[in-house]
């Protein structure tokens, strides 16, 4: 089974950038669709972005469109979330997860079967 480890989080000022990585080991990363979620303190986990196995399909929530870019490198078994123009409200623990479900179910966290442990992103004003 695939195991996922996120990295790249940290403290950044508003307007700054971070690139999150999600490294996969075991299983067949290249055949899984991938998603990024986040959870802010006191809030429920929130879907952020999705990328299909072959990178043909991507999807973002409205609040990050134009600022975040999801990508993957199947040769490196790694997915990425480039985050530009960060805002204080982007502060959260960010998780990557894998799923065999299609884009139509991207926002449903119940369809993701493997999760990383998360990486903290803190945006200061």
C-alpha positions in Angstrom: 0.0 0.0 0.0 1.1 3.5 -0.7 2.5 5.6 2.1 2.6 9.3 1.9 4.8 11.9 3.6 4.3 15.6 3.2 7.0 18.2 3.5 7.7 21.9 2.7 5.5 23.6 5.2 6.6 26.4 7.3 6.1 30.0 8.4 5.7 32.6 5.7 4.5 36.2 5.5 1.3 37.0 3.7 2.0 37.3 0.0 4.8 34.7 0.1 5.1 31.3 -1.4 5.7 27.7 -0.3 5.9 24.5 -2.3 4.5 21.4 -0.5 5.7 18.0 -1.5 4.0 14.6 -1.0 6.4 11.7 -1.4 4.9 8.3 -2.0 6.5 4.9 -1.2 5.2 1.5 -1.8 2.2 0.7 -4.1 1.7 2.2 -7.5 1.7 6.0 -7.1 1.4 6.6 -10.9 -2.0 4.9 -11.0 -3.6 6.9 -8.1 -5.3 10.2 -8.3 -4.1 12.6 -5.6 -5.6 15.3 -3.5 -4.6 18.0 -1.1 -6.7 18.9 1.9 -6.2 21.3 4.8 -7.4 21.7 8.3 -7.3 24.9 10.2 -7.6 25.1 14.0 -11.2 24.5 15.1 -12.4 23.8 11.6 -13.2 20.7 9.6 -10.8 19.3 7.1 -11.3 21.0 3.7 -10.6 19.9 0.2 -8.1 22.1 -1.6 -7.0 20.5 -4.9 -7.0 17.3 -7.0 -4.9 15.9 -9.8 -5.6 12.8 -11.8 -3.0 10.0 -12.2 -1.8 11.2 -15.5 -2.1 14.9 -14.7 -4.8 15.5 -17.3 -7.3 16.7 -14.8 -6.8 19.2 -12.0 -9.3 20.9 -9.8 -9.2 23.6 -7.1 -11.5 25.2 -4.7 -12.4 28.8 -5.6 -10.5 30.3 -2.7 -7.1 29.1 -4.1 -7.7 29.3 -7.8 -5.0 31.4 -9.5 -2.8 31.1 -6.5 -2.2 27.4 -6.0 -0.9 24.9 -8.6 -1.1 21.2 -8.1 1.3 18.9 -10.1 3.0 15.6 -9.9 6.1 13.8 -11.1 5.3 10.1 -11.4 8.9 9.3 -12.1 9.7 10.7 -8.6 6.6 9.4 -7.0 5.9 12.9 -5.7 3.0 15.3 -5.8 3.3 19.0 -5.3 1.3 22.0 -4.3 2.8 25.3 -5.2 1.2 28.0 -3.1 1.7 31.6 -4.2 0.1 34.8 -2.8 -0.5 33.1 0.5 -3.0 34.6 2.8 -3.5 34.4 6.6 -6.6 32.3 6.0 -4.5 29.7 4.3 -3.0 28.8 7.6 -3.6 25.1 8.3 -2.2 21.7 8.4 -2.0 20.4 4.8 -2.5 16.8 4.0 -2.0 14.8 0.8 -4.1 11.8 0.1 -4.6 9.2 -2.7 -7.7 7.9 -4.2 -8.9 5.7 -7.0 -12.1 7.7 -7.4 -12.5 10.1 -10.3 -12.6 13.9 -10.4 -16.4 13.9 -9.8 -15.7 12.7 -6.2 -12.6 14.8 -5.6 -14.0 16.9 -2.8 -15.2 13.9 -0.8 -12.6 13.0 1.8 -14.2 9.6 2.3 -13.1 8.5 -1.1 -9.4 8.9 -0.2 -7.9 5.7 1.3 -4.3 6.7 2.1 -3.3 9.9 4.0 -0.1 11.5 5.0 0.5 12.9 8.4 0.3 16.5 7.3 2.6 19.6 7.2 1.9 22.9 9.0 1.6 26.0 6.9 1.4 29.3 8.9 0.9 32.6 7.2 1.6 35.7 9.2 0.2 39.1 8.5 
